[in-house]
Every structure is written in C-alpha cells, then in structure tokens.
Amino acid sequence: MFSTVLVANRGEIALRVMRACKELGLRTVAVYSEADRDALHVRYADDAYLIGPPPATESYLQIETIIDVARRSGAGAIHPGYGFLAENAGFARACRDAGIVFIGPTPEAMDRMGGKVPARNEAIAADVPVVPGTTEQVETADEVRRLAESFGYPIAIKASAGGGGRGLKVVTQPGEVQAAFESAKREAAAYFKNDEVYVEKYITDPRHIEIQVLGDTQGNVLYLGERDCSIQRRHQKLVEESPSPAITPEIRSAMGAAAVRLAQRVGYTGAGTLEFLFEDGQFYFLEMNTRIQVEHTVTEQITGIDLVKWQILVAQGEPLPWTQDQIQLRGHAIECRINAEDPADGFRPSLGTLTEYAEPHGFGVRVDSGYAQDLTIPQFYDSLVAKLVTWGQDRAEAIARMRRALADFKIGGARTTIPFHQLVMDHPAFASGDATIRFIGLHVTEADLKALAQPELSATSGDGEAVAVMRTFDVEVNGRRFQVRVAQPDAPLAAPANNGAAAQARPRPGKAGKSKQHAADPNAVVSPIQGTVVAIRAQPGTQVEAGHVLFVVEAMKMENEITAPRAGTIKEVRVAERAAVQSGEVLATLE
C-alpha cells in the first residue's frame, strides 16, 4: 500500500518509528528544525528535509510544509509520533485529502475522542463512568468560579486538546482561579494550538491507570492490559509500570471492557490509550490519547507486541491476528523517564550539551533515546532525554534491575531526573505498591528533593574567563585501580555525570562567576533557566513581597514561575513578554 513513511516528529519517538519501518522493509523520511540539524533521527533516516525557518517551536507544526515534503520525498504515509500534530484531526484530514495515509485513527474518531470534552460525552453515552465536570468548554474565569462553587474545591482546569499534564492547573481556592485559568489557556495554546479549557472535580488521591487499546480496520478492538502512571510531577508522568500493583484481574477485565466499548463506539483504529483515575475500587474515565503513548514500551515488554509496528500494519489494512483471550501478560515492566530537569530545584528544565552519555545494558534493559554524547538539548521541545525500561519475571526483579540500570546510566552536561528515580526505587511506598499521584507530596519532602542536588554544571569568572574544573581520572598504583580528582585550570567546562564522581567547577579566588553574583544580589530578579517570557506580573513601582510571582518563563513547553527574592518595590523591568532570556539573566531589579 505504501513503501515510504515520513515521520513528522523528532527525538526518541522518531527513531522508534523509523526502526519499526525498517523492520517492515519501508523507507523512512525525517523532517527537522534548525535546532535539530545534528539530531539522531536525522542521521538515521533514509532521507531528511529541513522544515524551518525559525522559530524552531513552530517547525514541526507546519501542516502544509510537511505535506509538501511528503509529496517531494515520495512518502505514501505519515506517522505523527506523539505530541505536535499527532492528535490534530485537521492534519489527519490534510493527509487524506493529499492521498497520503495517516498512520493513526481517522479524523472522525479523533474529533470524537481527541478533545477531552467530546470524549467525556462519548464515554457517558457508552456507559463508562467519568469524573464529575463540564461537558463543554468554559469561557471565563468567573464561569470557573461558579463551577468550583458547584463541584467544591479543589477543581482542575484542563486543556480540552491537552495531554501529558500540559494546560492542567489545580485550583484549591477562589483567589487562584484567575491566574490558573490564564496559565492553562496559555499552555494549551502554546502546546496544542487550541486554548479551549474545561473544568472537572479534582480527585485528590487516586492512582492514574491507563488501558492500552489496539484496533484494526475490520472493527476488532483489543485491550492490552493496564499501565500505572501514578508517580508524577506537575501532573506529568515520571514512572510507569505494568501491570499495576493495585489492579485485580476482575478490575482489569472491567476497565478493559469499558475501554473496548468506548473505542468501538467511535470506530477507533490503531493504537490508543484510555486514561482513568482509580480510587477506592472505583475507576473514572479521564481522557483518551488518540496516538501512541510515551510509555507504550512497558506494554510491549509484558505482551511481546510491537505496538508501533502494528500501527503501521493496521494502516496497511492488516487485521489483528489475536483474540482477547490470547493476550497474555508476562512478568513486570517499569519505565523511568530520564528528563533534563533538576529535581532539587522544583524539576526546572536543565539545558546543556551532553559531555557524557553512556546507556546501561544487560538482560531485561531497554533504552529509547534521541540523544548521544556531544548533542545539545534545545529549549524548544520537551525535556525527555531517554526512556529507561526494565523487565523482570516479577515486580521485585524489575525494581532491582531498574536500580542497577539507573546506577549504570551516565549523563553529564545537564542535570537529570536520575537521582529522583533512584529515590523512588528505594522508597518503601513504591516498593509496597502504595504510590498514588500524590507520591511526591505525601512521601517525598522538600528536604528529600534538595538532598538530590547535583554538582554545578559550569562556572565562569567575572570577565568570562574559564575557571578551574575538577576532573576525575582513573590511575593504577602497584596494580590497584583508583579514581583521583584533579583541578584542571582553564579546561573546557564540563558537567559531571549524574551518578559519577563529581567534576565540579570551582571559581578562582576573588573571581565569582556572573551567575553567582546575580544569585547573591538581593536586588536582582534572575531567571534560573533559558526560555521565553510568557507573562509579566509586576511593573516598575509595584510593591511586592518575598515569593511573589513576577515572571513566568516557558522552557521545554513548561511554565516556570520566577519570584521576588525579597520584599520591596520593582525598580526596573528589563524584559518584555515573548522575549528570549538566558539562564542567569536579570529580569528586574528591586529597591
């Protein structure tokens, strides 16, 4: 039916799709932004096309450009991966109108299930329990307040086209509504090009359980077990596992039947995920992701089914070769998302060039990544560096294998979530299978996260001169191997590996680094990250208290609040909205 597939995505998912294509004997075409010129997916593809110009954030969203590249490259099909255009029904229609196969559900199914509000209505019609909430979008903050009075606090304001925690804000009291409403709409517009939001009751301590479904064009739909995705930060998943330690065979069967019922109602084809909240033995439909999921890997590990390959085969008209009773779950799988974020600093994004990158290996270990040593993590996309997956005959073995794999994973040049994952794997609440979406709030204190602080990535003298760097070397003395740390002046600045011996930059006496000077200046409001200013909450002359939010800076598609370091009056604001800022840059001054 088609012999060439254009992959309209980047990073690890682009590579994952291309590998499946090559196993099927299909030619692959990559598209890339200016920021991704050296990316691994560009090197791996059989052919590649630049789809700039800047801004890089927009490159992978250009429907007409991508369709044009598909025509020029001879691609008969497009795989959207996840994110970007993966759940855009307009893109699926544009592919169909151009005579190009969209590897995913039909645009009609996406219309019915891709948006959270219409999906809730379909679930209600299919007799699938849903979280109490609105069945249409909300237009104003005042409307949100009225709904909150009806449902009771806390409530969740959610992007209708959202996913992955983007555009989701939890509100606990009336005074938070306005800022949360505006932020949710901003994030929704930035990430999904659709700022519609809706409101639902926020269930305070559930598990996040999702059911993987796979449907063919003959009307067959199967469910492939569940994934427990409860450990999250900012409502975005960090650890996923399958099967869930909380789901009994009876509940699994009921959730699976509900998922199949809903998918069949809308004529769903390909791979999709139905997300549920689970608390006190009850499950509630949350949303459907009409695409492949980041965490599809754990389902593949316990079923032996290549979900991406079957997305492609279904798009070629192949029927599913199994019945539901032939789907068997074997062993246990865990995925840790290795993000370029600093867990000791509120999981802020951490940009940089990877000075070291060495993946773990061994039986039952899988790594899906889009990075390698010497590649730079750009600010324009999400923070995912790699997905580390382990499989074991049982949960205890999968956890033990993950501990070993995390210790073996060496990444330098950016702070990552590896230390956090090590904390999780060692935590009694996780080991016992008791973790809910409040795992961080209930079981991990601020002090626990601060203790995960990783060494300084780099430092410069006040005049920009490179400073001494502590380097680690292996030496042998009388046949015995030792590691020694040596101060190496004027060396290229390099960040230490997350879990190796610390190679820490150390300023020369009397020459504090520029970022250190700013951090020590009580009158400076400094951006701790590179990104784009999306909101300014104070102007010159405004009286502020310590901790008052002054700026919101977006980096890696996440909003980060920048607060006042002390009480005072804003003397000067040095940036404007939509301005690009660097880490350490002064945004405002106080007097």
C-alpha positions as CSV (number, residue, x, y, z in Angstrom):
1,M,0.0,0.0,0.0
2,F,2.9,2.4,0.8
3,S,6.7,1.9,0.7
4,T,7.9,5.1,2.3
5,V,6.9,6.7,5.6
6,L,7.6,10.3,6.6
7,V,7.9,10.6,10.4
8,A,6.6,14.0,11.4
9,N,8.3,14.1,14.8
10,R,11.7,14.2,16.4
11,G,13.8,12.6,19.2
12,E,13.3,9.1,20.5
13,I,9.8,8.6,19.1
14,A,11.0,9.4,15.6
15,L,13.8,6.8,15.9
16,R,11.4,4.3,17.4
17,V,9.0,4.7,14.4
18,M,11.9,4.5,11.9
19,R,13.2,1.3,13.4
20,A,9.8,-0.3,13.1
21,C,9.6,0.9,9.5
22,K,12.9,-0.6,8.6
23,E,12.0,-4.0,10.1
24,L,9.0,-3.9,7.8
25,G,11.2,-3.0,4.8
26,L,9.9,0.5,4.5
27,R,11.9,3.6,3.5
28,T,11.9,6.4,6.1
29,V,12.0,10.2,5.7
30,A,12.9,12.6,8.5
31,V,11.9,16.2,8.9
32,Y,13.9,18.5,11.2
33,S,14.1,22.1,12.5
34,E,17.1,24.3,12.6
35,A,17.6,23.3,16.2
36,D,17.7,19.6,15.2
37,R,20.2,19.7,12.4
38,D,22.5,17.2,14.2
39,A,19.8,15.1,15.8
40,L,20.0,11.3,15.7
41,H,16.7,10.9,13.9
42,V,18.0,13.0,11.0
43,R,21.1,10.8,10.7
44,Y,19.2,7.6,11.0
45,A,16.5,8.2,8.3
46,D,17.0,7.2,4.7
47,D,16.2,10.8,3.7
48,A,15.8,14.1,5.6
49,Y,14.3,17.5,4.9
50,L,14.8,20.8,6.8
51,I,11.4,22.3,7.6
52,G,12.5,25.6,9.2
53,P,12.7,28.5,9.3
54,P,12.9,29.5,12.9
55,P,11.2,29.7,15.4
56,A,12.1,26.0,16.0
57,T,9.0,25.7,18.2
58,E,6.8,26.0,15.1
59,S,8.7,23.8,12.7
60,Y,7.1,20.5,13.4
61,L,3.6,22.1,13.4
62,Q,3.6,23.3,9.7
63,I,1.0,21.1,8.1
64,E,1.3,22.4,4.6
65,T,5.1,22.2,4.7
66,I,5.1,18.6,6.0
67,I,2.5,17.5,3.4
68,D,4.7,19.1,0.7
69,V,7.8,17.3,1.9
70,A,5.8,14.0,1.8
71,R,5.0,14.6,-1.8
72,R,8.5,15.6,-2.8
73,S,10.0,12.6,-0.9
74,G,7.6,10.1,-2.3
75,A,6.2,9.2,1.1
76,G,2.9,7.4,0.9
77,A,2.2,7.6,4.6
78,I,3.0,9.9,7.6
79,H,3.5,8.7,11.1
80,P,3.0,11.6,13.6
81,G,4.6,10.0,16.7
82,Y,3.2,11.8,19.8
83,G,2.8,15.5,20.6
84,F,3.0,18.1,17.8
85,L,0.4,17.0,15.2
86,A,-0.3,13.5,16.5
87,E,-3.8,14.3,17.8
88,N,-4.6,17.0,15.2
89,A,-7.7,15.9,13.2
90,G,-7.0,18.7,10.7
91,F,-3.6,17.2,10.0
92,A,-5.2,13.7,9.5
93,R,-7.7,15.2,7.1
94,A,-5.0,17.1,5.2
95,C,-3.1,13.8,4.8
96,R,-6.2,12.1,3.5
97,D,-7.0,15.0,1.1
98,A,-3.5,14.7,-0.2
99,G,-3.8,11.0,-0.8
100,I,-1.3,10.2,2.0
101,V,-2.1,7.6,4.6
102,F,-2.2,9.0,8.2
103,I,-0.8,6.3,10.5
104,G,-3.3,6.6,13.3
105,P,-7.1,6.8,13.8
106,T,-9.5,8.5,11.4
107,P,-10.0,12.3,11.8
108,E,-13.6,11.5,12.6
109,A,-12.6,9.3,15.6
110,M,-10.1,12.0,16.6
111,D,-12.8,14.6,16.6
112,R,-14.9,12.4,18.9
113,M,-12.2,11.3,21.3
114,G,-9.2,13.7,20.8
115,G,-10.7,16.5,22.8
116,K,-11.4,15.9,26.4
117,V,-14.9,17.5,26.4
118,P,-16.3,15.5,23.4
119,A,-14.5,12.3,24.8
120,R,-16.4,12.8,28.1
121,N,-19.7,13.0,26.2
122,E,-18.8,9.8,24.3
123,A,-17.9,8.0,27.5
124,I,-21.2,9.0,29.1
125,A,-23.0,7.6,26.1
126,A,-21.0,4.4,26.3
127,D,-21.9,3.9,30.0
128,V,-18.3,4.5,31.1
129,P,-18.0,6.3,34.4
130,V,-16.5,9.8,34.2
131,V,-15.1,12.3,36.7
132,P,-17.8,14.9,37.6
133,G,-17.2,18.0,35.4
134,T,-18.4,20.1,32.5
135,T,-19.4,18.7,29.1
136,E,-18.4,21.9,27.2
137,Q,-15.6,24.4,27.3
138,V,-15.6,27.3,29.8
139,E,-15.0,30.8,28.5
140,T,-14.2,33.0,31.6
141,A,-12.6,32.8,35.0
142,D,-15.9,33.9,36.5
143,E,-17.5,30.8,35.0
144,V,-14.7,28.7,36.5
145,R,-15.5,30.2,40.0
146,R,-19.2,29.4,39.6
147,L,-18.4,25.8,38.7
148,A,-16.0,25.5,41.6
149,E,-18.8,26.5,44.0
150,S,-20.9,23.8,42.5
151,F,-18.3,21.0,42.5
152,G,-16.4,22.1,45.6
153,Y,-12.7,22.8,45.7
154,P,-10.3,21.6,44.6
155,I,-11.0,21.7,40.9
156,A,-8.9,21.1,37.8
157,I,-8.8,23.5,34.8
158,K,-7.8,21.4,31.8
159,A,-6.9,21.9,28.2
160,S,-9.6,20.3,26.0
161,A,-6.9,19.3,23.5
162,G,-4.4,18.6,26.2
163,G,-2.3,15.6,27.3
164,G,0.8,14.9,29.4
165,G,-0.3,17.4,32.0
166,R,0.1,20.4,29.7
167,G,-2.5,23.0,30.2
168,L,-3.7,21.5,33.5
169,K,-4.0,23.7,36.6
170,V,-5.3,22.6,40.0
171,V,-7.2,25.3,42.0
172,T,-7.7,25.0,45.7
173,Q,-9.3,28.4,46.5
174,P,-11.1,31.2,44.7
175,G,-8.1,33.6,44.7
176,E,-6.2,31.2,42.5
177,V,-8.7,30.9,39.7
178,Q,-7.8,33.9,37.5
179,A,-4.0,33.1,37.3
180,A,-4.7,29.4,36.8
181,F,-7.3,30.0,34.1
182,E,-4.9,32.3,32.2
183,S,-2.0,29.9,32.6
184,A,-4.0,26.9,31.5
185,K,-5.2,28.7,28.3
186,R,-1.6,30.0,27.6
187,E,-0.1,26.5,27.9
188,A,-2.9,25.0,25.9
189,A,-2.4,27.5,23.1
190,A,1.4,27.1,23.1
191,Y,1.4,23.3,23.1
192,F,-1.8,22.3,21.3
193,K,-2.6,25.5,19.2
194,N,-6.0,25.3,20.9
195,D,-6.7,27.3,24.1
196,E,-10.1,25.8,24.9
197,V,-10.3,24.6,28.5
198,Y,-12.9,22.8,30.7
199,V,-13.4,22.1,34.4
200,E,-13.8,19.0,36.4
201,K,-13.7,18.0,40.1
202,Y,-10.2,17.2,41.2
203,I,-9.9,13.8,42.8
204,T,-7.3,14.3,45.5
205,D,-5.5,10.9,45.9
206,P,-6.2,8.5,43.1
207,R,-4.0,6.3,41.0
208,H,-3.5,7.1,37.3
209,I,-4.3,4.0,35.4
210,E,-4.5,3.7,31.6
211,I,-5.7,1.0,29.3
212,Q,-3.9,0.3,26.0
213,V,-6.1,-0.5,23.1
214,L,-5.4,-1.6,19.6
215,G,-8.0,-1.7,16.8
216,D,-8.0,-2.7,13.1
217,T,-10.0,-1.6,10.1
218,Q,-12.2,-4.7,10.4
219,G,-13.8,-3.5,13.6
220,N,-11.7,-5.6,16.0
221,V,-10.5,-3.9,19.2
222,L,-8.3,-5.4,21.9
223,Y,-7.1,-4.2,25.3
224,L,-3.5,-5.0,26.2
225,G,-3.6,-4.7,30.0
226,E,-3.1,-1.6,32.0
227,R,-0.3,0.8,33.0
228,D,0.1,2.5,36.4
229,C,1.3,6.0,35.8
230,S,0.8,7.5,39.3
231,I,4.2,8.9,40.0
232,Q,4.1,12.4,38.5
233,R,5.4,15.9,38.9
234,R,3.4,18.9,37.6
235,H,0.8,16.3,36.6
236,Q,3.3,14.8,34.1
237,K,4.3,11.2,34.4
238,L,7.8,10.2,35.6
239,V,7.5,6.5,36.3
240,E,5.1,4.0,34.6
241,E,4.7,0.3,35.2
242,S,2.7,-2.6,34.0
243,P,0.8,-4.4,35.4
244,S,-0.4,-2.1,38.2
245,P,0.1,-3.5,41.7
246,A,-3.4,-2.2,42.7
247,I,-5.5,-3.7,39.9
248,T,-7.1,-7.1,40.3
249,P,-7.9,-9.4,37.4
250,E,-11.6,-8.5,37.9
251,I,-11.0,-4.7,37.8
252,R,-8.7,-5.1,34.8
253,S,-11.4,-7.0,32.9
254,A,-14.0,-4.4,33.8
255,M,-11.7,-1.4,32.8
256,G,-10.6,-3.2,29.6
257,A,-14.2,-4.0,28.6
258,A,-15.1,-0.3,29.2
259,A,-12.2,0.8,27.1
260,V,-13.0,-1.5,24.2
261,R,-16.7,-0.5,24.4
262,L,-15.8,3.2,24.0
263,A,-13.2,2.6,21.3
264,Q,-15.6,0.5,19.3
265,R,-18.3,3.1,19.7
266,V,-16.2,5.7,17.8
267,G,-14.7,3.3,15.2
268,Y,-11.2,3.6,16.6
269,T,-8.3,2.1,14.6
270,G,-4.6,1.8,15.5
271,A,-3.0,2.3,18.9
272,G,-4.7,4.4,21.6
273,T,-4.8,4.9,25.3
274,L,-7.8,5.5,27.6
275,E,-6.8,7.1,30.9
276,F,-8.7,6.5,34.1
277,L,-8.5,7.6,37.7
278,F,-8.8,4.8,40.2
279,E,-9.6,5.3,43.9
280,D,-11.3,3.0,46.5
281,G,-12.0,0.3,44.0
282,Q,-13.8,2.7,41.5
283,F,-12.5,3.9,38.2
284,Y,-13.4,7.0,36.3
285,F,-12.7,7.8,32.6
286,L,-10.4,10.8,32.3
287,E,-9.5,11.2,28.6
288,M,-8.3,9.3,25.5
289,N,-4.9,9.8,23.8
290,T,-5.6,9.1,20.2
291,R,-2.0,8.2,19.4
292,I,0.9,6.1,20.7
293,Q,2.0,7.0,24.2
294,V,5.4,7.7,25.6
295,E,5.0,4.8,27.9
296,H,3.9,2.2,25.3
297,T,7.2,0.5,26.0
298,V,6.1,-1.2,29.2
299,T,3.1,-2.7,27.4
300,E,5.3,-4.0,24.7
301,Q,7.6,-5.6,27.3
302,I,4.9,-7.6,29.0
303,T,2.8,-8.5,25.9
304,G,5.6,-9.0,23.4
305,I,3.5,-7.0,20.9
306,D,5.3,-4.3,18.9
307,L,2.7,-1.5,19.1
308,V,4.4,0.8,16.6
309,K,4.8,-1.9,14.0
310,W,1.1,-2.8,14.4
311,Q,0.1,0.9,14.0
312,I,1.8,0.6,10.6
313,L,0.3,-2.8,9.7
314,V,-3.2,-1.6,10.6
315,A,-2.7,1.4,8.4
316,Q,-1.9,-1.0,5.6
317,G,-5.2,-2.9,6.2
318,E,-3.8,-5.9,8.2
319,P,-6.3,-7.5,10.6
320,L,-5.2,-8.1,14.2
321,P,-4.1,-11.8,14.5
322,W,-5.3,-12.3,18.1
323,T,-8.4,-12.6,20.1
324,Q,-8.8,-11.1,23.5
325,D,-8.2,-14.3,25.4
326,Q,-4.9,-14.8,23.5
327,I,-3.5,-11.6,25.1
328,Q,-1.2,-12.8,27.9
329,L,0.7,-10.5,30.4
330,R,4.1,-11.9,31.2
331,G,6.3,-10.5,34.0
332,H,6.5,-6.9,35.1
333,A,8.0,-3.8,33.4
334,I,8.9,-0.4,34.7
335,E,9.8,2.8,32.7
336,C,11.6,5.8,34.2
337,R,11.6,9.0,32.1
338,I,15.0,10.4,32.2
339,N,14.3,14.1,31.8
340,A,16.7,17.1,31.6
341,E,15.3,18.6,34.8
342,D,16.7,19.3,38.2
343,P,14.5,17.6,40.9
344,A,16.3,19.5,43.6
345,D,15.1,22.8,42.1
346,G,11.4,22.1,41.5
347,F,12.1,20.0,38.4
348,R,13.2,23.0,36.5
349,P,14.4,22.3,33.0
350,S,18.2,21.9,32.6
351,L,19.7,22.7,29.2
352,G,23.2,22.0,28.0
353,T,25.4,19.9,25.8
354,L,25.8,16.3,26.9
355,T,29.5,16.0,27.8
356,E,29.0,12.3,28.7
357,Y,26.3,9.9,27.6
358,A,26.5,6.1,28.3
359,E,23.4,3.9,28.4
360,P,23.0,0.9,30.6
361,H,22.9,-2.6,29.1
362,G,22.1,-6.2,30.1
363,F,19.3,-8.6,30.3
364,G,15.9,-7.0,30.6
365,V,17.1,-3.5,30.0
366,R,15.8,-1.2,27.2
367,V,16.7,2.4,26.4
368,D,14.8,4.5,23.9
369,S,16.6,7.8,23.4
370,G,17.1,10.6,20.9
371,Y,20.4,11.8,22.3
372,A,24.1,10.9,22.3
373,Q,27.3,12.5,23.7
374,D,28.1,16.0,22.4
375,L,24.5,16.7,21.3
376,T,22.8,19.7,22.8
377,I,19.4,19.7,24.5
378,P,17.4,22.6,22.9
379,Q,15.0,24.7,24.9
380,F,12.2,24.5,22.3
381,Y,10.9,21.0,23.0
382,D,10.1,18.8,25.9
383,S,12.7,17.7,28.4
384,L,12.8,13.9,27.7
385,V,16.3,12.7,27.1
386,A,15.7,8.9,27.3
387,K,13.2,6.3,28.4
388,L,14.8,3.6,30.6
389,V,12.8,0.4,30.8
390,T,13.4,-2.8,32.8
391,W,11.6,-6.1,32.7
392,G,11.6,-8.8,35.4
393,Q,9.8,-12.0,36.0
394,D,8.1,-10.2,38.8
395,R,7.9,-6.7,40.2
396,A,10.7,-7.1,42.7
397,E,13.1,-8.2,39.9
398,A,12.0,-5.3,37.7
399,I,12.7,-2.9,40.5
400,A,16.1,-4.4,41.3
401,R,17.1,-4.3,37.7
402,M,16.0,-0.7,37.4
403,R,18.2,0.2,40.4
404,R,21.1,-1.3,38.7
405,A,20.4,0.3,35.3
406,L,20.0,3.8,36.9
407,A,23.4,3.4,38.6
408,D,24.9,2.4,35.2
409,F,23.4,5.3,33.3
410,K,26.0,8.1,32.9
411,I,24.9,11.5,31.7
412,G,26.9,14.7,32.0
413,G,26.3,18.2,30.8
414,A,22.8,18.6,32.1
415,R,21.1,17.7,35.4
416,T,18.6,14.9,35.0
417,T,15.9,13.1,37.0
418,I,18.1,10.0,37.6
419,P,18.6,10.8,41.3
420,F,14.9,11.2,41.7
421,H,14.3,7.8,40.1
422,Q,16.8,6.2,42.4
423,L,15.0,7.7,45.4
424,V,11.7,6.3,44.1
425,M,13.1,2.8,43.5
426,D,14.4,2.7,47.1
427,H,11.3,4.2,48.7
428,P,9.1,1.8,50.8
429,A,5.9,3.3,49.5
430,F,6.9,2.4,45.9
431,A,8.3,-1.0,46.8
432,S,5.0,-1.9,48.6
433,G,2.9,-0.7,45.6
434,D,1.1,2.0,47.5
435,A,2.1,5.1,45.4
436,T,-0.7,7.4,44.2
437,I,-0.5,10.6,42.2
438,R,0.4,12.4,45.5
439,F,3.5,10.3,45.9
440,I,5.8,13.4,45.9
441,G,3.6,15.4,48.2
442,L,2.9,12.5,50.7
443,H,6.2,10.6,50.7
444,V,8.9,12.9,49.4
445,T,9.6,16.1,51.3
446,E,11.2,19.3,50.1
447,A,14.3,18.3,52.0
448,D,14.4,14.9,50.3
449,L,14.4,16.7,46.9
450,K,17.0,19.2,48.0
451,A,19.2,16.3,49.0
452,L,19.2,15.2,45.4
453,A,21.2,18.4,44.4
454,Q,23.7,17.7,41.6
455,P,27.0,19.5,41.2
456,E,27.3,22.8,39.5
457,L,27.4,22.4,35.7
458,S,29.8,25.1,34.9
459,A,31.2,28.5,36.1
460,T,33.0,31.4,34.7
461,S,35.0,34.3,36.2
462,G,33.6,37.8,36.3
463,D,35.3,38.6,33.0
464,G,34.1,35.5,31.2
465,E,37.4,33.6,31.7
466,A,37.1,29.9,32.2
467,V,37.8,28.7,35.8
468,A,39.4,25.6,37.3
469,V,37.4,22.4,36.8
470,M,37.7,19.3,38.9
471,R,38.3,16.4,36.6
472,T,38.2,12.7,37.6
473,F,40.8,10.2,36.3
474,D,41.5,6.5,36.7
475,V,45.0,5.7,37.8
476,E,46.8,2.5,38.8
477,V,49.2,2.2,41.8
478,N,51.0,-1.1,42.3
479,G,48.5,-2.8,40.1
480,R,45.4,-1.4,42.0
481,R,43.0,1.0,40.3
482,F,42.0,4.3,41.9
483,Q,39.9,7.3,41.0
484,V,41.5,10.7,41.7
485,R,40.1,14.2,41.3
486,V,42.4,16.9,39.9
487,A,41.9,20.6,39.5
488,Q,42.5,21.4,35.8
489,P,42.7,25.2,35.3
490,D,41.4,26.7,32.0
491,A,39.9,23.4,30.9
492,P,36.8,23.3,28.8
493,L,33.9,23.5,31.2
494,A,32.2,20.1,31.6
495,A,29.4,18.9,33.7
496,P,29.8,15.8,35.8
497,A,27.9,12.6,35.2
498,N,24.8,12.5,37.4
499,N,25.9,9.5,39.4
500,G,29.7,9.5,38.9
501,A,32.4,11.2,40.9
502,A,31.7,15.0,41.0
503,A,33.7,17.0,38.5
504,Q,32.7,20.4,39.9
505,A,33.7,23.8,38.6
506,R,35.4,25.9,41.2
507,P,36.0,29.7,40.8
508,R,39.4,31.2,41.3
509,P,39.9,33.2,44.4
510,G,38.4,36.7,44.1
511,K,36.5,35.9,40.8
512,A,33.0,34.9,41.4
513,G,31.0,33.7,38.4
514,K,28.5,36.0,36.8
515,S,25.5,33.8,37.7
516,K,26.8,33.5,41.3
517,Q,27.0,37.3,41.5
518,H,23.4,37.7,40.4
519,A,22.2,34.9,42.7
520,A,23.9,36.7,45.6
521,D,22.4,40.1,44.7
522,P,19.2,40.6,46.8
523,N,18.0,43.3,44.4
524,A,18.2,41.2,41.3
525,V,15.3,39.0,40.0
526,V,17.2,36.4,37.9
527,S,15.9,33.8,35.5
528,P,17.3,30.4,36.6
529,I,16.6,28.9,33.2
530,Q,16.9,29.7,29.5
531,G,13.5,30.2,27.9
532,T,10.8,32.7,26.8
533,V,9.0,35.2,29.0
534,V,5.2,34.5,28.6
535,A,3.9,36.6,31.4
536,I,4.9,39.6,33.5
537,R,3.1,40.0,36.8
538,A,4.6,43.3,38.0
539,Q,5.7,46.7,36.7
540,P,8.0,49.4,37.9
541,G,6.6,50.9,41.1
542,T,4.8,47.7,42.2
543,Q,5.1,46.8,45.8
544,V,5.9,43.0,46.2
545,E,6.5,40.5,49.0
546,A,9.2,37.8,49.0
547,G,8.0,34.9,46.9
548,H,5.6,37.0,44.9
549,V,5.4,35.7,41.3
550,L,6.9,38.3,39.0
551,F,7.5,36.5,35.7
552,V,6.5,33.2,34.0
553,V,9.2,31.8,31.8
554,E,8.4,28.9,29.4
555,A,11.1,26.4,28.7
556,M,10.7,22.9,27.2
557,K,7.0,23.6,27.0
558,M,6.7,24.1,30.7
559,E,5.8,27.3,32.6
560,N,8.2,28.2,35.4
561,E,7.3,30.9,37.9
562,I,10.1,33.4,38.8
563,T,9.5,35.0,42.2
564,A,10.8,38.0,44.1
565,P,13.8,37.2,46.3
566,R,12.7,39.7,49.0
567,A,10.0,42.3,49.8
568,G,10.4,45.7,48.0
569,T,9.4,47.8,45.1
570,I,10.1,47.0,41.5
571,K,12.6,49.5,40.3
572,E,13.1,48.3,36.7
573,V,11.7,45.6,34.4
574,R,14.4,44.6,31.8
575,V,12.4,42.2,29.6
576,A,9.2,42.2,27.6
577,E,6.7,39.4,27.0
578,R,7.8,36.9,24.4
579,A,11.4,37.9,25.0
580,A,14.0,35.1,25.0
581,V,16.1,35.1,28.1
582,Q,19.2,33.2,29.2
583,S,19.9,31.4,32.4
584,G,21.3,34.0,34.9
585,E,19.8,36.9,33.1
586,V,18.4,39.7,35.3
587,L,14.7,40.2,34.6
588,A,14.1,43.0,37.0
589,T,15.6,44.9,39.9
590,L,14.2,45.9,43.3
591,E,14.7,48.9,45.5
